[in-house]
Amino acid sequence: MLKIEHVTKVYDNGVRALEDVSFEVPDGQFLVIIGLSGSGKSTLLRCINRLIEPTEGRILWNGFDVTTATDEELRQVRRRIGMIFQHFNLVKRAPVLTNVLSGRLGYTNPLWSFVNHFSPADKQKALEKLKRVGIGEKAHIRADQLSGGQQQRVGIARALMQEPELMLADEPVASLDPATSHSVMKYLELLNKEDGITIMCSLHFLSLARTYADRIIALKDGRMEFDGHPDEIDEQRFKDIYGEDAVRVEIS
């Protein structure tokens, strides 16, 4: 169980990215966070694993207060929280296999990882993860030779190397075309349904959220505008979240 309790984030320039956000995420849920750019979606996800430090509030995961964790405690927590990024965050000149193996850094002796030394078992695991996301044959080519959708699948395989219980996906399909977006989202759905991994995914488009989410949370100007089942977002609620012009585009 993940609990977000009264989380507020104010950046140094005075921007209030989140304002008193509270909700709970049961284990095994596929939760999608929607909202316009600048609504606080990415900030919220990055507060959960403390890539961004919340200004106020608490984040509890399985009863442990992440917001007060020491560096070593946070390292232990991050082992079991995978993250997928909008722009993939791959080492583009490195082989695909090396990028996937970097997901084991939290489990590896820091000195060994510095010289890119991983166990045969980890290498075999990385190959298996690549096969699972459909690009096992790409293991030994450079990451920058892959398409955008393939690079995002490398990002998913890398996150799976952590053996995560919770997966944070920060706009994972924002730079992909519609068909490729569905391909990537189906892999996340598979991990949720088959592996029981809790998914928290930020998206711009309600159509994708309705297709894959068990539950939707909408943010607007850093505040929660909606929390409920995808079918509960009617035209008026959509207007409240996205504005009049966006309603016309989405409904048409």
C-alpha positions as CSV (number, residue, x, y, z in Angstrom):
1,M,0.0,0.0,0.0
2,L,1.3,3.4,-1.0
3,K,-0.1,6.4,1.0
4,I,0.4,10.0,-0.1
5,E,-0.5,12.3,2.8
6,H,-0.9,16.1,2.3
7,V,2.1,16.4,-0.1
8,T,3.0,19.9,-1.2
9,K,6.0,20.8,-3.3
10,V,7.2,24.4,-3.7
11,Y,10.2,24.9,-5.9
12,D,13.0,27.4,-5.1
13,N,11.5,29.9,-7.7
14,G,8.3,29.9,-5.7
15,V,6.2,27.7,-8.1
16,R,3.8,25.5,-6.2
17,A,3.9,22.3,-8.2
18,L,1.8,20.3,-5.7
19,E,-0.7,21.6,-3.2
20,D,-1.9,19.3,-0.3
21,V,-2.3,16.1,-2.4
22,S,-3.5,13.0,-0.5
23,F,-4.6,9.5,-1.8
24,E,-3.9,5.8,-1.3
25,V,-2.8,3.2,-3.9
26,P,-3.6,-0.4,-3.1
27,D,-1.1,-3.1,-4.2
28,G,-1.7,-4.3,-7.7
29,Q,-3.6,-1.3,-9.0
30,F,-3.0,0.3,-12.4
31,L,-3.3,4.1,-11.6
32,V,-3.1,6.7,-14.3
33,I,-2.5,10.4,-13.4
34,I,-3.7,12.8,-16.0
35,G,-3.6,16.6,-16.5
36,L,-2.2,19.3,-18.6
37,S,1.6,20.0,-18.8
38,G,2.6,21.7,-15.6
39,S,-0.2,20.2,-13.6
40,G,2.2,18.4,-11.2
41,K,2.2,14.9,-12.6
42,S,5.9,14.4,-13.0
43,T,6.6,16.2,-9.7
44,L,4.2,13.8,-7.9
45,L,5.8,10.7,-9.3
46,R,9.3,11.9,-8.5
47,C,8.4,12.8,-5.0
48,I,7.4,9.1,-4.4
49,N,11.0,7.9,-4.8
50,R,12.4,11.2,-3.7
51,L,14.1,12.2,-7.0
52,I,12.3,15.4,-5.9
53,E,12.1,16.3,-2.3
54,P,8.6,17.2,-1.1
55,T,8.2,20.4,0.8
56,E,5.5,19.2,3.1
57,G,3.6,16.0,3.8
58,R,4.5,12.3,4.0
59,I,4.8,9.4,1.6
60,L,4.4,6.0,3.2
61,W,5.1,2.7,1.4
62,N,4.2,-0.5,3.1
63,G,4.1,1.5,6.3
64,F,7.6,2.9,5.9
65,D,8.0,6.7,5.8
66,V,10.0,7.4,2.6
67,T,10.1,11.1,3.3
68,T,12.3,10.6,6.4
69,A,14.5,7.8,5.0
70,T,18.2,8.0,5.3
71,D,20.4,7.7,2.2
72,E,20.9,3.9,2.9
73,E,17.2,3.4,3.6
74,L,16.3,5.3,0.5
75,R,18.7,3.1,-1.5
76,Q,16.9,0.0,-0.2
77,V,13.5,1.5,-1.1
78,R,14.5,2.5,-4.6
79,R,15.5,-1.1,-5.3
80,R,11.9,-2.1,-5.4
81,I,10.5,1.0,-7.1
82,G,11.1,0.9,-10.9
83,M,11.0,4.1,-13.0
84,I,10.3,4.6,-16.7
85,F,11.1,8.0,-18.2
86,Q,9.6,10.0,-21.0
87,H,12.9,10.4,-22.8
88,F,14.1,6.9,-22.0
89,N,17.3,8.0,-20.1
90,L,19.5,5.4,-21.8
91,V,23.2,5.6,-22.4
92,K,22.8,5.9,-26.2
93,R,26.3,4.8,-27.2
94,A,26.2,1.8,-24.9
95,P,24.8,-1.6,-25.9
96,V,21.2,-2.4,-25.1
97,L,22.3,-5.2,-22.7
98,T,24.5,-2.7,-20.7
99,N,21.6,-0.3,-20.3
100,V,19.4,-3.1,-19.0
101,L,22.0,-4.3,-16.6
102,S,22.2,-0.8,-15.0
103,G,18.8,-1.7,-13.4
104,R,20.8,-4.0,-11.1
105,L,23.0,-1.2,-9.7
106,G,21.1,-1.1,-6.4
107,Y,22.0,-4.8,-5.9
108,T,25.6,-4.7,-7.0
109,N,28.8,-3.9,-5.3
110,P,29.4,-0.2,-6.3
111,L,33.0,-0.9,-7.2
112,W,32.1,-3.7,-9.5
113,S,29.3,-1.7,-11.1
114,F,31.8,1.2,-11.7
115,V,33.8,-1.1,-14.0
116,N,30.7,-2.6,-15.5
117,H,31.1,-6.0,-13.9
118,F,27.9,-8.0,-13.5
119,S,27.4,-11.6,-12.6
120,P,26.5,-14.2,-15.3
121,A,23.2,-14.6,-13.5
122,D,22.4,-10.9,-13.9
123,K,23.4,-11.0,-17.6
124,Q,21.1,-14.0,-18.1
125,K,18.3,-12.1,-16.3
126,A,18.8,-9.1,-18.5
127,L,18.5,-11.2,-21.7
128,E,15.3,-12.7,-20.3
129,K,13.9,-9.3,-19.6
130,L,14.7,-8.1,-23.2
131,K,13.0,-11.2,-24.6
132,R,10.0,-10.5,-22.5
133,V,9.5,-7.0,-24.0
134,G,10.1,-8.4,-27.5
135,I,13.6,-7.2,-28.3
136,G,15.8,-10.0,-27.2
137,E,17.7,-9.9,-30.6
138,K,18.7,-6.3,-30.0
139,A,20.8,-7.0,-26.9
140,H,24.2,-6.3,-28.4
141,I,23.5,-3.3,-30.6
142,R,23.8,0.3,-29.5
143,A,20.8,1.9,-27.9
144,D,20.8,4.8,-30.3
145,Q,20.2,2.4,-33.2
146,L,16.7,1.5,-31.9
147,S,13.4,3.2,-32.6
148,G,11.7,5.3,-29.9
149,G,9.3,2.5,-29.0
150,Q,12.2,0.0,-28.8
151,Q,14.2,2.3,-26.6
152,Q,11.2,2.6,-24.2
153,R,11.0,-1.2,-24.1
154,V,14.7,-1.2,-23.0
155,G,13.6,1.3,-20.3
156,I,10.9,-1.2,-19.2
157,A,13.4,-4.1,-19.2
158,R,15.9,-2.0,-17.2
159,A,13.2,-1.2,-14.6
160,L,12.2,-4.9,-14.4
161,M,15.8,-5.8,-13.4
162,Q,15.1,-4.2,-10.0
163,E,12.4,-6.8,-9.4
164,P,10.0,-3.9,-8.6
165,E,6.8,-4.0,-6.6
166,L,5.9,-0.5,-7.8
167,M,6.5,0.9,-11.2
168,L,6.5,4.7,-11.8
169,A,6.1,5.6,-15.5
170,D,6.5,9.3,-16.1
171,E,4.9,10.2,-19.5
172,P,6.3,6.9,-21.0
173,V,4.6,7.4,-24.4
174,A,4.7,11.2,-24.8
175,S,7.3,11.1,-27.6
176,L,5.8,8.1,-29.4
177,D,3.2,7.8,-32.2
178,P,-0.3,6.4,-31.3
179,A,0.3,2.8,-32.4
180,T,3.7,2.6,-30.6
181,S,2.1,4.2,-27.5
182,H,-0.4,1.4,-27.3
183,S,2.4,-1.2,-27.8
184,V,4.3,0.2,-24.8
185,M,1.2,0.6,-22.6
186,K,0.3,-3.1,-23.3
187,Y,3.6,-4.1,-21.8
188,L,2.9,-2.1,-18.7
189,E,-0.6,-3.7,-18.6
190,L,1.0,-7.2,-18.9
191,L,3.3,-6.5,-15.9
192,N,0.4,-5.3,-13.9
193,K,-1.9,-8.2,-14.7
194,E,0.6,-11.1,-14.8
195,D,3.2,-10.0,-12.2
196,G,1.0,-8.0,-9.9
197,I,3.2,-4.9,-10.1
198,T,1.5,-1.7,-9.0
199,I,1.6,0.8,-11.8
200,M,1.5,4.6,-11.5
201,C,1.6,6.1,-14.9
202,S,1.2,9.8,-15.9
203,L,-0.4,10.5,-19.3
204,H,-1.7,13.4,-21.2
205,F,-4.6,11.7,-23.0
206,L,-7.8,10.5,-21.4
207,S,-8.3,8.0,-24.3
208,L,-5.2,6.1,-23.2
209,A,-6.1,6.4,-19.5
210,R,-9.5,5.0,-20.1
211,T,-8.1,2.0,-22.0
212,Y,-5.5,0.9,-19.4
213,A,-6.3,2.4,-16.0
214,D,-8.2,0.8,-13.1
215,R,-8.4,4.2,-11.6
216,I,-7.6,7.8,-12.7
217,I,-6.4,10.7,-10.7
218,A,-6.5,14.1,-12.3
219,L,-4.3,17.1,-11.3
220,K,-4.9,20.7,-12.2
221,D,-2.5,23.4,-11.0
222,G,-1.0,21.0,-8.5
223,R,-4.3,20.1,-6.9
224,M,-6.4,17.0,-7.2
225,E,-9.3,17.6,-9.5
226,F,-10.6,14.1,-9.7
227,D,-10.1,10.6,-8.2
228,G,-12.2,7.7,-9.5
229,H,-13.1,5.2,-12.2
230,P,-12.3,6.1,-15.8
231,D,-16.0,5.9,-16.7
232,E,-16.9,8.6,-14.3
233,I,-15.1,11.2,-16.3
234,D,-17.9,12.7,-18.4
235,E,-17.7,15.8,-20.6
236,Q,-18.1,18.2,-17.7
237,R,-15.4,16.6,-15.6
238,F,-13.2,16.5,-18.7
239,K,-13.8,20.2,-19.2
240,D,-12.9,20.9,-15.5
241,I,-9.6,19.1,-16.0
242,Y,-8.5,20.1,-19.5
243,G,-10.6,23.2,-20.4
244,E,-13.1,24.0,-23.1
245,D,-10.9,23.7,-26.1
246,A,-9.5,20.3,-25.1
247,V,-13.0,18.9,-24.7
248,R,-13.8,19.7,-28.3
249,V,-10.7,18.0,-29.5
250,E,-11.1,14.8,-27.3
251,I,-14.8,14.3,-27.8
252,S,-14.8,14.8,-31.5
